[in-house]
Structures are given as C-alpha cells and as structure tokens.
Amino acid sequence: MSELRETRLEKAKALQELGNGPYALNFQPTHRAASLQKEYKDLLNGQEKNDAVVIAGRILSRRVMGKLAFFTLADESGSIQLFLDKATLNKNSEVQEGSNFQNITTLVDSGDWIGVEGTLKRTERGELSIKVSSWQMLSKSLQPLPDKWHGLADVEKRYRQRYLDLIVTPQSRKTFRRRALMVSGIRRWLDDKEFLEIETPVLQSEAGGAEARPFITHHNTLDLPLYLRIATELHLKRLVVGGFQKVYELGRIFRNEGISTRHNPEFTSVEIYQAFADYLEMMNLTEDLISSVCSEICGSTKIAYQGVQLDLTPPWRRATMHELVLEATGIDFFAFGDDLTQATLQMHQAGLETPEKADSVGRLLNEAFEQAVESKLIQPTFVMDYPVEISPLARKHRSKEGLVERFELFIAGRETANAFSELIDPIDQRDRLNLQQERRQAGDLEANGVDEDFINALEVGMPPTGGLGIGIDRLVMLFTDSPSIRDVIAFPLLRPELNGSHTGN
C-alpha cells in the first residue's frame, strides 16, 4: 500500500508540473451520467452525435489498448464509458497542455476524479460513450479503490470507512438515498396535515420521556451537569401546553445502551403530538403515515424483508398484550390480580425467565410478551393496553384496571412505533415519576427522575392529547431490506481500532 501511495504521489507531482492538477479549484459539468444514458438511449451501435457534453466523476476502471483506451467514469447518478482516442487527444492537447493521451493513460488511476469534454458515440459493442476531446484532473486519489469484483468483503470496514462502501457498493448508495427520501416524505406528510416541526433542546438538565440510560456531559461556564436527550417527548408536550395543537420533531436521540443489529446509541426518531386526540386516533395516524410513505418510496405497500413478504396495507391487526401472551403461552395474567408469586410460578412452568427487576405482575406480563411474543409479530400488529408500571407517561385505561392507553407497533418482530393517550393529570404524573425516582435511587439507571418544570407545565393545563414516536432507522431497515441498523446509519458507532485492526462491536 505504501509503495502504491508513493507512486501516486509521484504522478500527482507530474500532473502539477504539467499544469493539470492535481487538485482543481472548481469544474462546471453540463450533464450527469444517468441523464446522458437516458437522453441517448436510442443511439445506434457505431453511431456518433456531435453534441458537446461536459461531465465529471470518479474513474472506477480503466483499459488501455494501444492507441485507444476505455475508462469507466461514475458520478452520483450512475456511470458512463469514456472513449479515449490517441489521435484526437494529442491533437487537442496542443491547445490544452498536459491533457494528451499519454498523460491520461499513465497518470490517471482508478479512484481519481476527472472532468472531461467530448461528444457522444455508441461503440460497436453497444456501449454509450463520451468521445473525449479534453480532460482535466480534479482530484488525485492517493489510495487505490477496493477490488471491483469483491468490493468490501470486510463488513466491519464497510461501517468504518463508509466512503469506500459508497464508492463500490451501489446498494449502499441506494439505501441512503431511500432513507433521505423517506425522511422528507414523512415531513411532507405531516406538514400537509398541518403539523408544525419545532426543535427542542438536545442538552437537557433532566433526561426524561423514556426508560433509558442517558449520556451525561457538563457545561463548564454554568458548572452544570447535563444530559443528551433520550426523547423529545417532554418538551413537545410543553409546546402543547403553550397552545400548539399539532407538533412534531424529527431528530437525533441518544441512549447509553448496548449495540446490536437493532440498537445504536445515537439514532433518529419522529415524535408527533396532537391535541384532542387519543391513542386510537394515533393508531389511525400511524397506519396512514407509514403506509402512505411506504407506497411513495417503495412503490407499493407490499414489500419483501429478509425473504418474508410484508403487507403494510391498512387496516393492521390490533390485539392487546394480554391476548397475545395468552395465545402464545396459555397464561392469563388477568387471573393473578396482584399475586406476584403465582404469576412467577406460571412463568417458570411455561419455560420463561423472571428477571429480578420484574417486581410486579405487570412487569412479568411485559417480560412474557418480550420473550414469547415479540419476535413472532411479523406482519404489522398494534399491541395495545400495556401495564401501568412500565408506562409512566401514559394515561390510565378508561375501562381496564392496572393498564394504560398505550400501543406499540411491531413489524418483522421489531418495535417500530410507540404511542399513548398522554397523561395530563399533574397529580397522577407526579406520583408516577416519584415511583420512577425511587427505582432510579435503588439502582435502575434507565428510570426517570422528576422533571419539576414539566410537572409545572401540566399544572398550567394540557389538553387531551395523543402522542406517537416512530423509529426512523428501523423503518428504513424495512424499506431497504437491511438486516442491521448499521446498514442504514451512515456512520454508526463502533469501537476504536487498536494498532490498525478493529476489535468488533
């Protein structure tokens, strides 16, 4: 590698002496590769067009055959062949010094960025090409590209050096383009429904809105400990208190948790709040939003994910957590009341684990759901009516004791969305957060503290409200058929490399 780099440095120096680079200030293309392929698709084999075009891109491959050479040039839109003829280039190089045939074939390597001017022709073999009349070095690559046949076989390197992955893996570029289109599609859908996107702080004096361990930082001037937000919920609710009836924010969230195929400590979510709505209305909104954006981005509400056909056409299945656990395990958690001992015994008889933190029947119900049900919810399913113990910000159920009006959406065995009829009673909210505070003081690092300013906002008065959060990264995974969250985050968090070698995740 070091010898190749030295050779390329020598070529860069030679180009500089010729007055052709190696690092240009600017360049003005008139066309892109894809637009040329489309515009001249009817050009016949062997036919030429005297239409002048200027294009720029990276050289992906090169073949030199005596007095002719064929390079493949790629820009963001696609690729096109460069047809290099020694007689043509040498004739024009008398006007533009340093751009003759010998220089482009000996000083330009795969990976270099160049700009060319020329006309169109289709070769006898049917390849649309630019017959180059002049060229300019735009940026000399000092390191070779990965092998074009094998690409980046090292998956870890794909994540560490995403720029290389994007160069050699068209599917990766397609994934991130689709992600961008999906995000803009969600924003457009919400804007059309008269929701306002209002930004809330990333640095917060009290982390809340979810059960998650926060990242802790410090503001030097104020000598103040701060947290990176674990949710946007509590600040968006403050906006509803202030009079905004339909608000949302699509942005980054930070949780100090493990890394897996479905978890990254830094991820993206959209949270949506609508005054005078409840969780049933948010269920309808969720169906409409996701199915509409899926249809727009994927061309259909029926998509393939990891070999399984998913049908996102509304309406989606709706079932309570109790119903799904009973169906999967035969355990009726309604029968236990508050009898934790009996619930624990039934869990063990069903072959399920009972973690120490599951100190109530409601928490055991959730454990049974996560162990026996969650991974089996392949087609879109709304799981409704969660235990109050694990839902400190959701309103108590209007008719079911011990439950709250909450749903989570599961697709392909993963939670994709979470929603409540929001808790707007400040007295009940304080009691719930006090219980969370006790859990945190007992060592639960994911439990919330008491946000006094948020309680004060509720005391000012918050209208009935429905709230919804959707995981953007997991939705992108579905829409791009990606098995890991790291495939859809451009620069996922990884362990530092040691001595030039990586240490896994």
N, C-alpha and C positions, 0 to 999 in steps of 0.2 A: 504494500500500500504506500509506504514512504517513497519507494522508487517511482511509482506511478505519479505521485504528487509532485515530485521533483521534476519529472518530465513535463507535466502540465504547467508548472511554474515557468519552465524554460520557454514553452510555447506562448504563454501569456506575455513574457518579456519580448519575444519576437514580434508578436502582434502589436505591442506598444511601439516598438521601433518602426513598424510599417505604417503606423498611424491608424490602425484598425482595432481599437480597443485597448486593453481587454475588458474595460468596464465603462460602458456608454452612459451618457447623461440622460438621454431620452430617445424615443423612437415613436413614429406615428403609423401604426398599421391601418390599412383601409378595409381589411376583411379578416374574418376568422375562418378556421379550417372547416367547421361544420357548415357555415353559410356557403362556402365555395363548393363543398360536396353536394349540397342541395341545389344550388343555382346551376351547376354544370353537370347534373346527373345524366342528362341526355346527350352529352358529348360522346361521339362515336370513337371506337378504337382507332388510334392513329390520327385523329382529328385535332387541330390546334385552333385556338381562339387568340386573337391579338389584343385581348383585353388586359390592360395593365392592372396588376394587383400588388399590394404590399402587405406582408404578413410577418408575424414574429412568433417565436416559440422556442421550445427546448428540443434539441436533437436527441432522439431516442435510439436511432440505429443508423448505420452508415455502411454502404458498399461501394468500393472503388473498383472500376473495371476498365483499366486503361485510360482512354480519353473521355470516359463517361463515369459518372458517379450518381448514386441514388441514396438520398438521406430521408429519414422519416422525421418530420417536424410536428410537434404536438403543442397546441395551446389549450386553454381551459375548455374549449368547446369540443375538441377532437384532434384528429391528426390528418396529415396530407403528405404526399411524397414530394420531395424536391428533385427535379431532373437537372443535373449539372453537366453541361457540355463544355469541354475544354476550349474549343474554338470561340464559343460565344462569350465565356467569362474572360478569356485572355484579351479579346477584342475590347470589351468594355472596361477592363482593368487599366487600360491606357488612360482612361479618364478618371477612374476611381482607383487610386494607388492602393496596393495591398490587398485587393479583392480578386486576384486571379485564381485559376483553377488549382494550381499547386498549393497555394496557401490554404484554401478551404479544405482540401483533401489531406493536408499534412498537419495543419494547426488547429483544426476544429475536431473536437471529440464528442462522443456521446455524453450528454449531460449539459453541453454548452447551450446558452441562449443566443440565438442569432436572429437578425431581421433580414428579409430578402425582398427583392423586387423582381417581377417577371411577368410572364404571360401563362395562359393555361393550355395544357395539352393532355390528351389521354394516350397513354402508351399503347403499343400493340398488344400488350398483355391485359389491357383494360384498367390500368391504374391511373386515376386522375392525378395530375402532377403540375407543379409550378415549374416552368422552364425558366431557371434563374438567370437574370441578366446582371444582377449585382447583389452583394451581400455585405452585412456589417456584423461584427462581433459585438454582442450586447453585454454578455457576462460569461467569463471563462470559469468553467467548473473545475475545481482542483481535485475532486474526488470522483471516482467512477460510479455509475449507477449500479444497482443490484442486477444480477444476471436476468436478462429479459425472459428466459424460459422458466426460471424458478422463482423470480420475484423475491420477496422477503419470506423465506421459509421459517425464520425465527419469529414466532408470533410476538414474543416479548419486544423484539426490536421494532416491530410494526407500531407498537404503542409508544416506545421511547423516541423513535425517530419518525414521527408521523409524516413529516415532509417527504421522506423516502417512500413510505407506504402510498401516499397520494400520487407520487410520480409513476409508480409501477403497477398500482392496483386500481384499475378503473372502477371496481365495485366500491372501493372506499370513497372515491370522489362522488359516486352516485349516492352513497349513504348520506354524506354530509350535505350534499345539495338537497336531498329529500328532507333532511332534518330542517334546513333553513326554510324550505317551502312550507313544511308543516307548522313551524312556529309562526310564520307570517300568516298562514291560513287560520290558525287559532285566534290570533289577534284580530284579523279581519272579521271573523265570525262574531267575536264578542263586540267589536266596535259597531258592527251592523246592528247588533241587538241593544245598542245604546249603553253598553258598559264602558266605564272610564278606567283607563290604566293609570294608577297613581303609585309612584315609587315610595317605598318605605325603607327605613334605615337597615343597613347590614350590621352595623355596630350597635349593640343594644346593652343597656345596663342590667336587664333581666331577660334571660332567654326563656321563651315560652311559646305555646301554640302546638307543642308536640311532645311526646315522650321520647327524648333523645339526649344524648350526652353532647354538650356544646364544646366548641373550641373557645379557649379563654385567651384574651390578649389584654393589653394595658395601654391606656392613654397617658403619656408622660406629663404633658402640660397640666392636665386636670388631676393627675395622680389617681386615676380611676380605673378599676378593673372593668373590662367589657367582654361581651360575648359576640361571636359571629352568629347571626340569626339561624335558628333551627326551623323557623317557619315565618311566614309573613302575616299569619292569622290575626294576632292581637292588634297590630297597627291598622290593618284593613278594617277591623271591627270598630276601631276608634273613628275611622272615616265615616262609617255608617252612623255612629252616634252623632257625628258632626253634620249629618244631613245628606250625604251621598247615598243614593238608593241602590246603585248598581256599580260596583267597583271590582277591579281585579289587578293583579300584578303577576307578570311572568318574569321570573328571575332566578338567581342562584341561591341555593340553600346549602348550609354547612352543618354536617353532623359528624362528631368524632366517634365513628363506628368502624366496623370491620370492612374489608374489601372483598368482594366476591363477584360472580358473574352478573348479579343484580344490584350490587351496592357499590357506590363510590362516595367518599366523604364529601365531595363537592358535586352537587347535582342541580338539576333545573326542575322547577315546578311552576304551575299556574294555580293561583288561588282566586276564587270567584265568590263574591258575596252579593246577595240580592235581598233587599228589604221586602217584608211582607210575604216571603216565601218560606216553605218548609222543606224537609228532606225529600218528600215525594216529588215536589216541583223540581228540586235539584237533580233527582233521578231522571226526569224527563229531559232536563237541560243536558245532562251528561250523555245520554243516548243520542240526542240530536247533534250535539257538538262533535263527538268522536266519530259518529257515522258519517256526518257531512264532510269533515276534514279527510277521513279515510277515502271516501268516494272521490274527493277532489284530487288527492295526492296519489292514490293507488289506482284510480280509475274504476273502482268497484268497492262494495262493502264486503265482498268475499275475497279473502286473501289467504295465502299459504304461509304458515310459520313453522319452520323446522320440520317440514314434511307433514304437517297437520293442517287441514282446511278449517279456517275460522270464518264464521258468518257473523258479521257485525251489523247485519240488517235489523233494525228495531222491529218489534219490541224484544228486549232481552229478558232472560229468566230472572225472576225475583223470588228469593227464599230467605227465611230467617235463619240466623245462626243455629238456633235450637233445632229447627227442622233438618238442616244439613248434617249436624252432628248425630242426631237420632238416626237418620238414614244411613250414615256411614258406620256407626259404632253400636247402635242399638241402645245407647244411653240416653235417657230422658232427664235432662238436667232440671227441668221444672219440678220433678218429683222430689228433689233433695231439699228444697227450701234453703235454709242456711246450714244444713248438715254437711260440713266440710269433710268429716271422717267418712261418711257413706259415699260421697262423691269421689273421694280419693280411692276408696276400695274398688268402686266400679271402674275407675280409670285403669287401675292396675290389672283388674280382671280382663279388661279389653286390650291389654298389652301396651298401654300408653304411659308415658312418663309424667311425673308430677313434680316440677321444679319447686324449690323452696320458696321462691317469690310468689308462687300461686297460693296466696293465703286466704282465698275466698272461693266460693262456688263459682262466682262469675269469672274469676281468673282461670279456674280449672276448665270452665266451658271454653274459654278462648284458647287454652292450651290444647284441648281436644280438637278444636277446629283446625288449629295450625298443623297439628300432627296427622290428622286423619282425613281432612277435607281439602285444605287449601290447594295442594298440588294437583288435585283431580278436577279442579274447576277450569276446564279448557275453553269451552265456549263462554262468551261474555255472560257473567252472572252477578247480579246485585245481591250481596249478602247483607241482610237487614237486622236491625234491633240488637245492638251489642250490649254487654253488661255495663252498668254504670261505673264499675270500678276502673275500667280501662278507657273511659271516655270522659275525662274531667271537664271538657268544654262543650259537651253536647247536652241538649235539653232532655229531661226525663220523659220517657214514653207516655203518651197521652192515655194509654189504657193498660200497659203491661208493667207490673211492679218489678223494680230492680233492673230495668232496661232503659236504654236511651234511644232517641230517634236518630239513628246513625246507619249509614250503609257504606260498604266498601265494594268497589267493582273489581272483580277478578277476571282476567283473560289469560289464557295459556298458563294457568297455575300461579299467576303473579298478581299481587295487588297493584292496580293501576290508578284507582281514584278512591277518595275518602270524603265523606260528606256528612253534615249534621243538619238537624233543626238546631240552630245555635242557642246556647244557654244565655238568656238575657236577664235572669234574676240575679242581682248582685249579691244577695244574701246566700243563695244556694251556691253561686260561683265561689264566694269566699270560703265556704265550708269545704268545697271540693278541693280548692287549691291548698287549704290548710292540711288536708289529708295528704296531698302530694308533697307538701313541705315536710311533713313527718316522715314520709318514705325517703325523701332525699337525706334528711338528717340521720336516718337509720342506715344510710349507705347506698341507696338506689341512685346512681349517677344519672339515670335517664328521667327521674321525676322532676316536675316543675317546681319552682318556688312560687311565692305570692307576689304578683305584679300589682303593687298598690295603685299605681296610676291607671292600670286597666280596670281595676275594681271601681275606682273613682269615676271612670268614663261610663261604666254600666250604671252607676248610681245617678248620673246625669240623665240616663234614659236611652235605651237602644230598642228600636222597633223589632217586631218578629222578623227573623232573618234566616235564610238558608245559606249555608256555606259549602264550598266544594274545593278540593285540591286534587290536581291531576299530575302524576309524574311524567314529565315530558320525555325523559330518557327512555323509560320503559315503553312509552307509546311509540317512540322512534324505533325501538327494537322490533316491535310488532310490524310496523310499516315498512321496515327494510330487511326483515327476515334475519336479524342479527342475534346470535346466541348469547352474546355477552354485552353488558353495559359499556365495557371499554371499547367496543366496536363503534359505539355511537357518540362517545365523548372524544372530541378531537385530541385532547391532551389529558388522559386520565392520570390519577396519582399513582406512582409506583415507588418502590424502594429505590434509594440511590444505588448506583452501580459501584462495586468495590473492585479496585485495581483493573478497571476496564471491563469487568464482567458483571452481569446483572445477577441479582440474588432472588429472583422470583417476586411474587406479590406479597 
